[in-house]
Amino acid sequence: MKSKKIPLPLMAAISLVTAAQATAASETAVTTLDQIVVTASRSESSVSNISGTVQVIGQQEIIQQSQPGQKLADILEQAVPGFGPSTQTVTDRTQSLRGRRALVLIDGIAQTENRQISRQLNSIRPENIERIEVISGASAIYGGGATGGIINVITRKPETDELQFASEAGFKVSGDELTTWTLNQNISGRSGAFDYLFSGTYESRGGIFDADGNRVNPDPSQVSRMDTDSKDALIKLGYDLTDQQRLEATLQFFDDQMDSDYAPDISSVPGGNIADSPAALKGLELEKQPYSQRQSIDLVYKDDDFLGNNLQAQTYYREREARFFPYPNVIRGVGTFINQSTSTAEVFGVKLNLDRSLNNQLKLSYGLDYDVDDGEQRGQLHDLAKYIASGGRVIEPTGPEYEYGPDVETKTLGLYLQTAYDLTSQLTLNGGIRYERARLDISDHMPLAETWIAPQLGITKTPLEGAVRKYDDTLFNLGFVFHLNQSNELFANYSQGFDVPDASRILRDTVSPVSRLPNSLPLPRTNISEANLDAIKTDSYELGWRGNFDNIIANVSVFYNESDKTIAFNEDYNVDLLDQKRKVYGIEGAIEYFLNDYWYVGGTYAFTEGRSYYKEIGEWLDLQAADVSPEKFTTFVAYDQGDLNVRLQSMTFLDYDKGKKVNGSTVTDLEVDGYTTVDLLVSYDLPMGTLKAGITNLLNKDYETVYSQWARTTYSGISAHKAEGRAYNLSYRVEY
């Protein structure tokens, strides 16, 4: 068989890392597993030596999948088998990885804070990404939060030694309207020992239209992406001190501002009928509209020979601020409160990583992580009478801002050691240990219920005294890879994850034990020292196979994870940390088959199921679709002949009728209707530049996302909204 061009396989669990590697591979033969190197394991490792499911989504794959108006979560939904469905809003709430929370990193730095607002995948543009590394399964390699896995986003870097410019412009048509347009400018190069990259993206998004051509209503609970302007800037500077020593600085700025004239029609909230969503009503009067902002700086020093080690020392600082849409909160027996809140966080940290090979068989990686996270959230009440009279259009603030949960300072220290040992030429053993210590300083604060209710009853507000909570644990991982031959590998892995609870969110709904509020209120009364704020420890097990043959790339794995604690919403949408056992299990697989030099087909499959044990009824009940993704299939057929690339792809989520929720002793079914979407993606290299076109939701499927269906029951229907119908995308990129 003659040498073959490697196309852009996005659906396989093994893919090419960069365009340069793809080009080099196309000149020889099919890429082997050893050529694929990832860094998400704290040091450079080939995929073939990692005892777990690893996926690398390269820059060319990201470019192919990204369309104007999309966010990173939309790409991962299509690319990663075990990743949950996109919400089509700013939140990542239903996008679990193997039924657990994924830790999102940018250049190895965790983007989550103790206050978990789930907007990480909305805060970086695909144009600024070089590749994405995904390691599935619980992990403590980077510390807490990775109970489902790690998503490490690697930002772009200069690709040539010459001054190079790249410009891109694109737009989207949805509902017969030009709804989105995007501009990106990239400048990079090298001058002597100094290299640089400047990349800026501006995107303006208008309305989103469903399959019937109707404007989709905004989501007041987690914020929509419609009627927003996004700015994303990336600056990377590097200087080679010597052949072995290097300094790097990365600055990032992201700003996503909503400016909408539309509000959801609160007078027509449906009675559970998925076919009917609240309408989008023009005439919104809202002074402070939602936004998301993130600014960060990252400084790195590298030394390839520091006392025989490869050294990477890193320090970083990040500010994050997010404002929500005003939302009606209902307290049973009291009334409704229209609240809008803003969450802020400041994070400072240092990382030190060293790795070395003691001989040809043993490799060590060790170091420390230290992180300080200061978070706070403030709310403000709005005029309920005007809100109701206007059908949700007029939203005016009343009164001063107040604490929306306590301020929390989180300090975390982690020490770790990872090893990789080639026992034989066929068997590699991986193992590691991490000691994690965390301290939460929880401030004195006024409980939210006191702020809202006490003035109505004419009684004195009672503050809640703060506290300090300390955590420490030792976490292990152990796995092996057995190389059957150059094309086949078996692997098995055991790993532990660790997650400190979102203390501000859990304590938001408490009432001081000495409060004068009526005891009949459905709110927990507690001292903070007595609140359940235990850490969640997850044990994860995995067994898998991966293969890379002449015409086929494939992999399959089965997994199981368990914990003895669970975060859950109760019937009043208060957040509880329960002493409740949870177990999640499933199977994932991916395959690509190269028919000839130009045609290839493939697909993925993911089945995830989970259960929690409810002590009050003595039963194991199935998890909701918001916690475990419904059964998912993806398929594609692609044609790649150098200048022309065409891809037809589909994604299917099956009906999910197993979700249960317990309200007291009553069990409620939370069923979700499945859906299938089809996309057509085309790119063509012109004599100058590349033209890219796409049709998303090609068949104009009328559906609601899994998140929307979950939000219908969780947020009393007001947050339900249709998904986007057929949309047309066109963009042009030129390098010069």
C-alpha positions, 0 to 999 in steps of 0.5 A: 500500500502506498504512503497515505496522507493523514487526514484530520481525525477528530473523533478518535481517542488518539489523534495528531498533536500539531499540523507540523506532525501531521505533515511529517506523518503524511510524508512517511506512513500512518502515525504510530502511538509513540509519536504522540506526546502529551504534557497533561501528565505533568511531564512529556509522555507518549500516549503509548506509555500512559495507563489510561484513556488519553485524547489529543485534539490538534490545532487543525482539528480545532480549526475544522470544527470551530464555527463563528458563534461556537465556544470550546464546549461545543467542540469538546461535545463532538470530540470527546466520547465521554463528555456531556452535551453542550448547553448552548449557554455560557455554563458547562453545568451538564458537561460532566466527564464520566459522570464527574467534574472535569478540571479545566487547565490553560497551559497547565494552570487550573481555571477553577476556584472554590466558587464553582461557576462553571464558565471555564469553557466559555472563557477562551476562544478556539482561535487561540488554542494550539491543542487540547489534551484530555485525560479521562478518569479521576486524577490528583496530578494537578490537585483537587477538582479533577474527579472526572478527568483533566482538560488541558488547553494549550495556547498557541505559540510562534510557529516560524522564525520569520515575522508572520501575520494571519487574518481571519473573518467569518460570519453566521446566518441563523433564522434568515438573519446575519447573527454573528461575525468574527475577526481574528488577527495573529502576529508572531515571529522570532528575532534572535533569542526572542520570540513573540505571538500576539493574537486578538479575537473579536466576536459579535453575536446577535440572536439565536433562532430555533428550527421554526425561525423564532428567536430563542429566549434568553436563559435567566439562570445561567446566562445565554450567549446571544446578544453578546460581544466577546474580546479575547487577547493572547500575548506570549513572549519567550526568551532563550537565555541559553540553549538550555534555559528559557523564560516565557510570559503569557498574558490573557484577557477575555471579556464577554459582555451581554447587551440584549433587548430581550427577556423571557416571557415569564407569563407563559412558563410551560407546564412541563411541555418540552415543545413549548419554551418561553418566548423572547420578548423585546423591551428588556430594561436592565441596567447591569447586564451579565458578563464574564471577564478573566485576566491572567498572567503566567511566568515560566522559567525552564531549565533542561539541566538543573542538577540533572533534572528538567525544571519548570518553575511557574507563577501566575495571577488571575482575576475572574468576574462574572455577573448573572442575569436577574433570577426570581428566587422562590422561598416557600411560605414567604414569597419571591425575590428577584436577585442578581449577583456578581461573583469575583475571584483572585487567584495567585499560585506557584508550581514547581515541576522537575523530571529526570530519567535515572536510567533507560527504564525509570522516569521520575516527576516530582514537585509542588503546587501552591495556590491562594484563591480569594472569592466573594459574591454579591447580590442585589434585589430588584423590584418584584412588582415591576418585574411581574407587571412587565412580564419580566421586561423591566428589572430595576435594582432596589437597595444596596448590595449584600453578601450572597454567601460568605467570602472564602479564602482557599489555600492549597498545597500539594506535593507529588511524585510520579513514576514511569518504569519499564519493567520489560520491553512490553510492560510499563508501570506507572504510579504516583502519590500526592499529598494534598492540604487545603485550608478554607477561611470562611468569613462572618457573614449575613445569611441570605435568608436573613437579608431577604426575609428579616426586614419583611417580618420586622425583626433583627437580622442575625449574622453567622459566625465564620470558621476555618475548615482544614483538609488533608489527604494522600492520594494514589494512582497505579497503572500499567500498559502492556504492549502486545506488539507495535499496534496493540496495547492493553492498559489498566489504571487505578487513580484517586481524585479529591474535591473541596466543596464550594463552601460559599454556595452550600452556606448561602442557604443556611440560617443562624441557629439563633435566628429569629426567623420562623423555624418552619422555613425550609432552610438549614440552621447550623453553625458553620463548624457543624455544616457538612463541608467534607471533601469528596474523594473519588476512586476511579478504575479503568481497563482499556485497549488501543490499537493503531493499524495500517487502515484503522485507529481504534480504542475502547475502555470500561470504567467505574468510579465511586465516592461516599459523598454527593453534591445535590440540589434539594426541592428548594434548589438549595445545595446540599453536601450529602453523606450519600454514596455515588457510583458511576460506570460505563464504556467508551469507544472510538474507531476510524477507518481509512478507505483509501488515500482520501476517504475515511469514516469513523465514530464514537460511542459512550455509555455512562450510568450512575446511581446514588444511595438515598438513606431516607428510602433505602434505595439506589436511584439512577442519576439525572442526565445533568450528572451523567451524559445520556448514551451518545453516538457520533459518526462521520464520513470525510474526504481529504484531498489536499486542498479540499476537505469535506466532512459530514458528521452526526451526533446522537443523544438517546432518550434518558428515562432513568433520572430520579430525584427525591423530594423528601420521600417522594421520588420524581422521574426526570426524563430527557428526550434524545436528539440527533444533529447533523453538520456539514463542514467544508474547507478549501485552500485557495491560491491565497488563504483558506475558505471554510464553510459549514452548515450546523444542524443541517436537517433543522432538528427541532429540539431542546438540549439536555441542559434546557430539559433539566433546567425546566424542572430545576428552575420552574420552567423559566430557563427552558429554551429551544436549541439553535436550528439550521445555521450557515457559517462562512469564514476566510483565513489568510497567512502572509 
